[in-house]
């Protein structure tokens, strides 16, 4: 029977994930993104869209020097991870490709003048809220179906309801000032 993962296991996992991220970053820098596996291309695209931001660049450029230590900056007294931001964008890009409801919400935002990048921020925030609700439900021993149903209803509302769409686009901005 395997023991519960300990701190050393998580540090090693973090180191391996950061090594993978660094390899994708190197592919971006070398101009060989096309050679990456399909799923890694989402992350590469997120890197390309954010590489001009100082903290994104530093998090990736010096990933191997951190040896599994998270790269975080402080914004309004709270730790923020530039890598988590890239991961959010990558996740949303995959959802847009694979989930028709997410695609419909994304397309609706684009047709109403919202930039693709801003739309990804809105969808990413909605996804992260749902992820948190699902995690809480799982930890409490409850079904995650309610959280998923709520997420689907919010996506549908994003497509149909202009006031709701406006509210979310104002709440979840396209701002990156924390990473500059």
Secondary structure by P-SEA (a helix, b strand, c coil): ccccccaaaaaaaaaaaaaaaaaaaaaaaacccccccaaaaaaaaaaaaccccaaaaaaccccccccccccccccccbbbbaaaaaaaaaaaaaaaaccaaaaaaaaaaaaacccaaaaaaaaaaaaaaaaaaaaaaaaacccaaaaaaaaaaaaaaaaccaaaaaaaaaaccccccccc
